[in-house]
Amino acid sequence: QSQTDVPYKSILMDRRFVLYFIPWVMFCLVNCFEVPIVNNFVGADFALLISVAEYGIGGLSAFVAGRFADSIGRKRMVIIGFMMLGIGYAILGLLSNVIIAWYLYIVLDGIAWGIFILMFYLVIWTDLAGNRTKEKYYLIGVLPFIVSGYIQVLFTPYAQLVPIYVAFSLASFFLFLAVLPLLYAPETLSEKEIEKK
């Protein structure tokens, strides 16, 4: 089946695309500032544990999220991911010196990462592209993650200047704010598919 070519400007002017893209950009920015702060606060050994645990939890979460995304819809899964992250950062903002809060954060962050990797790397942009060329959707969709990685490298030397409770409280606020565009975003899974499931 041939795909229609679409200009980049048309993608960026598409309301449906923008309503998913803005939350993804906000997540990438919050993450790029929070990772160096977390690593600086917990030390190298615990930061390594966080990474290993979150990759494992995220892999399992992506599988489960894929099953749910096909039945309850993509939009709901993305909102659930943002809620989990927001709750995780809110808990750390209040209880950053309590070890159980860190383990709870690792679980919530891992689940959210699994949801986001699945949704924002594999599913959402394909759904939004429809019968148009998908490569441009993927390029724009992945750019925030790449650019935020560069910003993270630049920010890392300054991470120790930010108080931990301030960082987590701001992260929680911006992640809850990121949900607002999603409330107006259309579901990318067709209603016929949801009803069939």
BELWOZI-V78935 format. One line per field, one symbol per residue. phi: phi as a letter, one per 40 degrees, with the letter a starting at -180 (. if undefined). psi: psi as a letter, one per 40 degrees, with the letter a starting at -180 (. if undefined). A space follows every 50 residues. Layout:
phi=???
psi=???
This chain:
phi=.cbccbcdccccccdccccccdcccccdcdccccdcccdcccgcccccdd ccccccccccccccccccccbchcdccccddccccdcdccccccbccbcc cccccdccccccccccccccbbbdcccccgccccdcccdcccddcccccc cccccdcbdcccccccdcccdccccccccdccccccccccccccccc
psi=hiihihiddddeehdddddddddddddddddddddddddddeiddddddd dddddddddddddddddddedeidddddddddddddddddddddfeehdd dddddddddddddddddddedddddddddbeihddddddddddddddddd dddddddedeehhddddddddddddddddddddeiihehidddddd.
